[in-house]
Amino acid sequence: MKKIIFEQVGNIITTILLTLALIEIINLSPKPLAGSSQINAGRLFFIFLIWSSVFGLLRFAYQKYGHDGYNTKKGK
C-alpha cells in the first residue's frame, strides 16, 4: 500500500508542476512574428525539471533499498 501512495502522490505532484510549467511557458512566450518563434521558460519549468530528477532518484532508491518488494518494472 505504501508504494501505491508513494507513486500516486509523486505522479500528482509531477502532473501539477507540468501543468503549471506549461501555462507559464505559454504566458511568458511572446507572440510570434512571421518566420520566427521563441519559447521562454520560467522558474516553474526548472522546478518541474528538478522535481522530475528528484522523484526519479527517489523511485530508484525506494526500489533498490525498500524491503517491500517494490519493483517499477513489474508494475505491481
N, CA, C and O atoms as a printed pandas DataFrame, in Angstrom:
     atom_number atom_name residue_name chain_id  residue_number  x_coord  y_coord  z_coord
0              1         N          MET        A               1    0.813   -1.192    0.000
1              2        CA          MET        A               1    0.000    0.000    0.000
2              3         C          MET        A               1    0.859    1.259    0.000
3              4         O          MET        A               1    0.488    2.266   -0.602
4              5         N          LYS        A               2    2.008    1.205    0.675
5              6        CA          LYS        A               2    2.887    2.367    0.724
6              7         C          LYS        A               2    3.378    2.752   -0.668
7              8         O          LYS        A               2    3.462    3.933   -1.006
8              9         N          LYS        A               3    3.701    1.734   -1.472
9             10        CA          LYS        A               3    4.237    2.017   -2.801
10            11         C          LYS        A               3    3.193    2.679   -3.686
11            12         O          LYS        A               3    3.539    3.517   -4.518
12            13         N          ILE        A               4    1.921    2.323   -3.526
13            14        CA          ILE        A               4    0.862    2.949   -4.323
14            15         C          ILE        A               4    0.720    4.415   -3.935
15            16         O          ILE        A               4    0.622    5.291   -4.794
16            17         N          ILE        A               5    0.711    4.670   -2.632
17            18        CA          ILE        A               5    0.605    6.056   -2.163
18            19         C          ILE        A               5    1.818    6.855   -2.608
19            20         O          ILE        A               5    1.677    7.993   -3.056
20            21         N          PHE        A               6    3.002    6.280   -2.492
21            22        CA          PHE        A               6    4.236    6.946   -2.913
22            23         C          PHE        A               6    4.175    7.318   -4.397
23            24         O          PHE        A               6    4.454    8.459   -4.767
24            25         N          GLU        A               7    3.813    6.358   -5.236
25            26        CA          GLU        A               7    3.738    6.610   -6.684
26            27         C          GLU        A               7    2.669    7.641   -7.025
27            28         O          GLU        A               7    2.911    8.548   -7.820
28            29         N          GLN        A               8    1.493    7.505   -6.429
29            30        CA          GLN        A               8    0.385    8.393   -6.781
30            31         C          GLN        A               8    0.644    9.828   -6.334
31            32         O          GLN        A               8    0.359   10.763   -7.081
32            33         N          VAL        A               9    1.176   10.016   -5.138
33            34        CA          VAL        A               9    1.495   11.373   -4.677
34            35         C          VAL        A               9    2.563   11.984   -5.574
35            36         O          VAL        A               9    2.457   13.147   -5.965
36            37         N          GLY        A              10    3.587   11.209   -5.901
37            38        CA          GLY        A              10    4.634   11.704   -6.798
38            39         C          GLY        A              10    4.097   12.050   -8.174
39            40         O          GLY        A              10    4.479   13.068   -8.752
40            41         N          ASN        A              11    3.213   11.212   -8.707
41            42        CA          ASN        A              11    2.635   11.467  -10.022
42            43         C          ASN        A              11    1.707   12.682  -10.004
43            44         O          ASN        A              11    1.671   13.446  -10.969
44            45         N          ILE        A              12    0.966   12.863   -8.927
45            46        CA          ILE        A              12    0.093   14.034   -8.820
46            47         C          ILE        A              12    0.920   15.311   -8.771
47            48         O          ILE        A              12    0.597   16.287   -9.448
48            49         N          ILE        A              13    1.982   15.310   -7.977
49            50        CA          ILE        A              13    2.858   16.483   -7.907
50            51         C          ILE        A              13    3.489   16.751   -9.268
51            52         O          ILE        A              13    3.575   17.902   -9.696
52            53         N          THR        A              14    3.927   15.705   -9.947
53            54        CA          THR        A              14    4.530   15.861  -11.273
54            55         C          THR        A              14    3.539   16.450  -12.265
55            56         O          THR        A              14    3.891   17.343  -13.036
56            57         N          THR        A              15    2.305   15.962  -12.255
57            58        CA          THR        A              15    1.283   16.452  -13.174
58            59         C          THR        A              15    0.957   17.919  -12.906
59            60         O          THR        A              15    0.837   18.710  -13.841
60            61         N          ILE        A              16    0.816   18.280  -11.644
61            62        CA          ILE        A              16    0.520   19.676  -11.296
62            63         C          ILE        A              16    1.665   20.590  -11.713
63            64         O          ILE        A              16    1.433   21.653  -12.290
64            65         N          LEU        A              17    2.898   20.184  -11.426
65            66        CA          LEU        A              17    4.043   21.013  -11.816
66            67         C          LEU        A              17    4.171   21.135  -13.329
67            68         O          LEU        A              17    4.491   22.211  -13.835
68            69         N          LEU        A              18    3.927   20.050  -14.056
69            70        CA          LEU        A              18    3.993   20.107  -15.513
70            71         C          LEU        A              18    2.933   21.050  -16.060
71            72         O          LEU        A              18    3.213   21.852  -16.951
72            73         N          THR        A              19    1.722   20.959  -15.536
73            74        CA          THR        A              19    0.638   21.836  -15.986
74            75         C          THR        A              19    0.980   23.299  -15.730
75            76         O          THR        A              19    0.822   24.143  -16.612
76            77         N          LEU        A              20    1.446   23.596  -14.528
77            78        CA          LEU        A              20    1.804   24.983  -14.197
78            79         C          LEU        A              20    2.976   25.477  -15.040
79            80         O          LEU        A              20    2.994   26.631  -15.469
80            81         N          ALA        A              21    3.953   24.606  -15.276
81            82        CA          ALA        A              21    5.106   24.994  -16.090
82            83         C          ALA        A              21    4.684   25.293  -17.527
83            84         O          ALA        A              21    5.167   26.256  -18.124
84            85         N          LEU        A              22    3.791   24.480  -18.087
85            86        CA          LEU        A              22    3.336   24.719  -19.458
86            87         C          LEU        A              22    2.511   25.998  -19.550
87            88         O          LEU        A              22    2.627   26.739  -20.526
88            89         N          ILE        A              23    1.685   26.264  -18.550
89            90        CA          ILE        A              23    0.926   27.518  -18.533
90            91         C          ILE        A              23    1.881   28.702  -18.458
91            92         O          ILE        A              23    1.688   29.701  -19.151
92            93         N          GLU        A              24    2.912   28.596  -17.619
93            94        CA          GLU        A              24    3.884   29.673  -17.507
94            95         C          GLU        A              24    4.644   29.880  -18.819
95            96         O          GLU        A              24    4.890   31.020  -19.213
96            97         N          ILE        A              25    5.014   28.805  -19.492
97            98        CA          ILE        A              25    5.719   28.925  -20.769
98            99         C          ILE        A              25    4.842   29.643  -21.793
99           100         O          ILE        A              25    5.323   30.500  -22.535
100          101         N          ILE        A              26    3.565   29.295  -21.832
101          102        CA          ILE        A              26    2.654   29.943  -22.779
102          103         C          ILE        A              26    2.509   31.422  -22.453
103          104         O          ILE        A              26    2.499   32.258  -23.357
104          105         N          ASN        A              27    2.396   31.753  -21.170
105          106        CA          ASN        A              27    2.232   33.155  -20.774
106          107         C          ASN        A              27    3.493   33.988  -20.989
107          108         O          ASN        A              27    3.399   35.172  -21.311
108          109         N          LEU        A              28    4.663   33.391  -20.817
109          110        CA          LEU        A              28    5.915   34.137  -20.955
110          111         C          LEU        A              28    6.386   34.271  -22.397
111          112         O          LEU        A              28    7.142   35.191  -22.710
112          113         N          SER        A              29    5.966   33.399  -23.258
113          114        CA          SER        A              29    6.443   33.428  -24.638
114          115         C          SER        A              29    5.752   34.552  -25.406
115          116         O          SER        A              29    4.534   34.714  -25.331
116          117         N          PRO        A              30    6.547   35.326  -26.146
117          118        CA          PRO        A              30    5.955   36.434  -26.901
118          119         C          PRO        A              30    5.172   35.920  -28.108
119          120         O          PRO        A              30    5.342   34.780  -28.542
120          121         N          LYS        A              31    4.322   36.775  -28.630
121          122        CA          LYS        A              31    3.584   36.409  -29.842
122          123         C          LYS        A              31    4.584   36.294  -30.987
123          124         O          LYS        A              31    5.430   37.170  -31.167
124          125         N          PRO        A              32    4.488   35.217  -31.758
125          126        CA          PRO        A              32    5.475   35.009  -32.821
126          127         C          PRO        A              32    5.294   36.002  -33.969
127          128         O          PRO        A              32    4.179   36.357  -34.348
128          129         N          LEU        A              33    6.411   36.423  -34.492
129          130        CA          LEU        A              33    6.412   37.243  -35.699
130          131         C          LEU        A              33    6.535   36.303  -36.895
131          132         O          LEU        A              33    6.823   35.117  -36.734
132          133         N          ALA        A              34    6.323   36.823  -38.054
133          134        CA          ALA        A              34    6.400   35.997  -39.262
134          135         C          ALA        A              34    7.807   35.407  -39.401
135          136         O          ALA        A              34    8.796   36.141  -39.410
136          137         N          GLY        A              35    7.888   34.097  -39.508
137          138        CA          GLY        A              35    9.162   33.418  -39.734
138          139         C          GLY        A              35   10.022   33.250  -38.491
139          140         O          GLY        A              35   11.196   32.900  -38.613
140          141         N          SER        A              36    9.487   33.485  -37.308
141          142        CA          SER        A              36   10.298   33.313  -36.104
142          143         C          SER        A              36    9.469   32.662  -35.007
143          144         O          SER        A              36    8.239   32.691  -35.030
144          145         N          SER        A              37   10.161   32.086  -34.063
145          146        CA          SER        A              37    9.493   31.522  -32.891
146          147         C          SER        A              37   10.455   31.609  -31.712
147          148         O          SER        A              37   11.674   31.560  -31.874
148          149         N          GLN        A              38    9.881   31.737  -30.536
149          150        CA          GLN        A              38   10.689   31.842  -29.334
150          151         C          GLN        A              38    9.880   31.280  -28.172
151          152         O          GLN        A              38    8.684   31.543  -28.045
152          153         N          ILE        A              39   10.547   30.507  -27.333
153          154        CA          ILE        A              39    9.903   29.944  -26.149
154          155         C          ILE        A              39   10.716   30.370  -24.944
155          156         O          ILE        A              39   11.934   30.191  -24.916
156          157         N          ASN        A              40   10.049   30.933  -23.948
157          158        CA          ASN        A              40   10.698   31.348  -22.714
158          159         C          ASN        A              40   10.231   30.456  -21.571
159          160         O          ASN        A              40    9.034   30.332  -21.314
160          161         N          ALA        A              41   11.176   29.845  -20.899
161          162        CA          ALA        A              41   10.853   29.003  -19.750
162          163         C          ALA        A              41   11.096   29.806  -18.476
163          164         O          ALA        A              41   12.087   30.527  -18.365
164          165         N          GLY        A              42   10.189   29.675  -17.527
165          166        CA          GLY        A              42   10.301   30.392  -16.264
166          167         C          GLY        A              42   10.772   29.485  -15.140
167          168         O          GLY        A              42   11.283   28.389  -15.370
168          169         N          ARG        A              43   10.587   29.969  -13.922
169          170        CA          ARG        A              43   11.030   29.232  -12.742
170          171         C          ARG        A              43   10.306   27.909  -12.565
171          172         O          ARG        A              43   10.912   26.913  -12.168
172          173         N          LEU        A              44    9.015   27.894  -12.856
173          174        CA          LEU        A              44    8.252   26.663  -12.648
174          175         C          LEU        A              44    8.745   25.521  -13.529
175          176         O          LEU        A              44    8.687   24.357  -13.131
176          177         N          PHE        A              45    9.224   25.847  -14.716
177          178        CA          PHE        A              45    9.755   24.807  -15.589
178          179         C          PHE        A              45   11.000   24.174  -14.971
179          180         O          PHE        A              45   11.179   22.958  -15.029
180          181         N          PHE        A              46   11.850   25.000  -14.382
181          182        CA          PHE        A              46   13.057   24.467  -13.763
182          183         C          PHE        A              46   12.735   23.718  -12.470
183          184         O          PHE        A              46   13.404   22.741  -12.134
184          185         N          ILE        A              47   11.712   24.175  -11.746
185          186        CA          ILE        A              47   11.252   23.432  -10.578
186          187         C          ILE        A              47   10.719   22.068  -11.014
187          188         O          ILE        A              47   10.972   21.060  -10.354
188          189         N          PHE        A              48    9.984   22.037  -12.121
189          190        CA          PHE        A              48    9.485   20.771  -12.667
190          191         C          PHE        A              48   10.647   19.836  -13.019
191          192         O          PHE        A              48   10.599   18.649  -12.697
192          193         N          LEU        A              49   11.679   20.352  -13.669
193          194        CA          LEU        A              49   12.830   19.518  -14.030
194          195         C          LEU        A              49   13.542   18.981  -12.792
195          196         O          LEU        A              49   13.934   17.814  -12.754
196          197         N          ILE        A              50   13.709   19.826  -11.787
197          198        CA          ILE        A              50   14.353   19.391  -10.548
198          199         C          ILE        A              50   13.503   18.331   -9.860
199          200         O          ILE        A              50   14.025   17.310   -9.412
200          201         N          TRP        A              51   12.178   18.571   -9.773
201          202        CA          TRP        A              51   11.296   17.589   -9.145
202          203         C          TRP        A              51   11.335   16.261   -9.895
203          204         O          TRP        A              51   11.368   15.201   -9.269
204          205         N          SER        A              52   11.330   16.303  -11.218
205          206        CA          SER        A              52   11.363   15.068  -12.001
206          207         C          SER        A              52   12.629   14.268  -11.708
207          208         O          SER        A              52   12.584   13.043  -11.603
208          209         N          SER        A              53   13.746   14.959  -11.578
209          210        CA          SER        A              53   15.006   14.283  -11.258
210          211         C          SER        A              53   14.974   13.693   -9.855
211          212         O          SER        A              53   15.371   12.547   -9.645
212          213         N          VAL        A              54   14.502   14.483   -8.898
213          214        CA          VAL        A              54   14.440   14.017   -7.510
214          215         C          VAL        A              54   13.478   12.833   -7.384
215          216         O          VAL        A              54   13.793   11.847   -6.719
216          217         N          PHE        A              55   12.315   12.927   -8.017
217          218        CA          PHE        A              55   11.338   11.846   -7.945
218          219         C          PHE        A              55   11.882   10.575   -8.593
219          220         O          PHE        A              55   11.664    9.474   -8.086
220          221         N          GLY        A              56   12.583   10.725   -9.703
221          222        CA          GLY        A              56   13.207    9.564  -10.337
222          223         C          GLY        A              56   14.231    8.900   -9.433
223          224         O          GLY        A              56   14.288    7.673   -9.342
224          225         N          LEU        A              57   15.040    9.715   -8.762
225          226        CA          LEU        A              57   16.023    9.162   -7.829
226          227         C          LEU        A              57   15.345    8.513   -6.627
227          228         O          LEU        A              57   15.786    7.464   -6.157
228          229         N          LEU        A              58   14.271    9.135   -6.126
229          230        CA          LEU        A              58   13.536    8.548   -5.009
230          231         C          LEU        A              58   12.909    7.211   -5.393
231          232         O          LEU        A              58   12.923    6.267   -4.603
232          233         N          ARG        A              59   12.361    7.131   -6.603
233          234        CA          ARG        A              59   11.783    5.866   -7.073
234          235         C          ARG        A              59   12.862    4.789   -7.160
235          236         O          ARG        A              59   12.645    3.647   -6.756
236          237         N          PHE        A              60   14.016    5.160   -7.685
237          238        CA          PHE        A              60   15.126    4.211   -7.791
238          239         C          PHE        A              60   15.569    3.751   -6.401
239          240         O          PHE        A              60   15.763    2.558   -6.169
240          241         N          ALA        A              61   15.727    4.711   -5.474
241          242        CA          ALA        A              61   16.174    4.373   -4.120
242          243         C          ALA        A              61   15.133    3.513   -3.406
243          244         O          ALA        A              61   15.489    2.576   -2.690
244          245         N          TYR        A              62   13.860    3.821   -3.594
245          246        CA          TYR        A              62   12.796    3.044   -2.959
246          247         C          TYR        A              62   12.789    1.611   -3.500
247          248         O          TYR        A              62   12.584    0.655   -2.751
248          249         N          GLN        A              63   13.010    1.478   -4.783
249          250        CA          GLN        A              63   13.051    0.147   -5.398
250          251         C          GLN        A              63   14.270   -0.628   -4.916
251          252         O          GLN        A              63   14.178   -1.818   -4.617
252          253         N          LYS        A              64   15.409    0.050   -4.843
253          254        CA          LYS        A              64   16.658   -0.616   -4.511
254          255         C          LYS        A              64   16.754   -0.963   -3.016
255          256         O          LYS        A              64   17.179   -2.059   -2.651
256          257         N          TYR        A              65   16.354   -0.012   -2.158
257          258        CA          TYR        A              65   16.586   -0.181   -0.728
258          259         C          TYR        A              65   15.316   -0.470    0.075
259          260         O          TYR        A              65   15.401   -0.818    1.253
260          261         N          GLY        A              66   14.162   -0.333   -0.535
261          262        CA          GLY        A              66   12.922   -0.661    0.163
262          263         C          GLY        A              66   12.765   -2.172    0.233
263          264         O          GLY        A              66   13.107   -2.881   -0.714
264          265         N          HIS        A              67   12.258   -2.655    1.332
265          266        CA          HIS        A              67   12.171   -4.101    1.524
266          267         C          HIS        A              67   10.728   -4.594    1.434
267          268         O          HIS        A              67   10.356   -5.571    2.084
268          269         N          ASP        A              68    9.923   -3.911    0.625
269          270        CA          ASP        A              68    8.530   -4.334    0.494
270          271         C          ASP        A              68    8.230   -4.917   -0.880
271          272         O          ASP        A              68    7.065   -5.028   -1.261
272          273         N          GLY        A              69    9.261   -5.292   -1.628
273          274        CA          GLY        A              69    9.061   -5.933   -2.922
274          275         C          GLY        A              69    8.693   -4.970   -4.028
275          276         O          GLY        A              69    8.140   -5.395   -5.042
276          277         N          TYR        A              70    8.977   -3.702   -3.873
277          278        CA          TYR        A              70    8.637   -2.676   -4.863
278          279         C          TYR        A              70    9.557   -2.803   -6.069
279          280         O          TYR        A              70   10.780   -2.780   -5.935
280          281         N          ASN        A              71    8.954   -2.938   -7.251
281          282        CA          ASN        A              71    9.732   -3.010   -8.475
282          283         C          ASN        A              71    8.966   -2.260   -9.566
283          284         O          ASN        A              71    7.839   -2.631   -9.895
284          285         N          THR        A              72    9.566   -1.214  -10.126
285          286        CA          THR        A              72    8.881   -0.400  -11.123
286          287         C          THR        A              72    8.701   -1.149  -12.436
287          288         O          THR        A              72    7.825   -0.792  -13.223
288          289         N          LYS        A              73    9.499   -2.170  -12.693
289          290        CA          LYS        A              73    9.422   -2.894  -13.953
290          291         C          LYS        A              73    8.290   -3.929  -13.954
291          292         O          LYS        A              73    7.784   -4.288  -15.018
292          293         N          LYS        A              74    7.900   -4.396  -12.802
293          294        CA          LYS        A              74    6.846   -5.403  -12.719
294          295         C          LYS        A              74    5.463   -4.788  -12.811
295          296         O          LYS        A              74    4.525   -5.454  -13.249
296          297         N          GLY        A              75    5.313   -3.530  -12.408
297          298        CA          GLY        A              75    4.014   -2.874  -12.472
298          299         C          GLY        A              75    3.059   -3.313  -11.376
299          300         O          GLY        A              75    1.859   -3.062  -11.479
300          301         N          LYS        A              76    3.549   -3.950  -10.347
301          302        CA          LYS        A              76    2.699   -4.385   -9.233
302          303         C          LYS        A              76    3.078   -3.643   -7.986
303          304         O          LYS        A              76    2.482   -3.864   -6.932
